Amino acid sequence: MDKDIIKSKIESLIRCLNRINEKKPETAEILRKDLDIQDIISVNIERAIQLSVDIGSHILSDYNTQTPKTMSNVFVMLAEKNIIDNNLAEKLAKAVGFRSIAVHSYQTINWDTVFQIITTELEDFKQFIKEIMKLL
């Protein structure tokens, strides 16, 4: 495992989380109406999820395991290896579902749900970083 690659990806992940927090509106109504904020938030959530998958995939490459079949499976496999908590793995696997919607069906995003995610679920990424840092 190349620790420098993982550290670099963690730094990028932290930048995404910071950017989301910087642009997080005070209400869901503001988010529903402001296309610029929607773009910034959705892109950084997508990046955060992708970076988390990349970090997990890089770590799993050091183990004699099968290649994860899906992005969600990366988190399941990390939990199976006791690298991250099972509960966290479930939450991050669900985040992959949001990423798919954001990438493929931008028009159908529920911005009230996104507001909930950015106000309550970003801690999952912070916990992921903490658990990965234990390996380094």
Sequence and secondary structure as in RCSB ss.txt:
>XXXX:A:sequence
MDKDIIKSKIESLIRCLNRINEKKPETAEILRKDLDIQDIISVNIERAIQLSVDIGSHILSDYNTQTPKTMSNVF
VMLAEKNIIDNNLAEKLAKAVGFRSIAVHSYQTINWDTVFQIITTELEDFKQFIKEIMKLL
>XXXX:A:secstr
  HHHHHHHHHHHHHHHHHHHHH  SSHHHHHH HHHHHHHHHHHHHHHHHHHHHHHHHHTTSS    SSHHHHH
HHHHHTTSS HHHHHHHHHHHHHHHHHHH GGG  HHHHHHIIIIIHHHHHHHHHHHHTT 
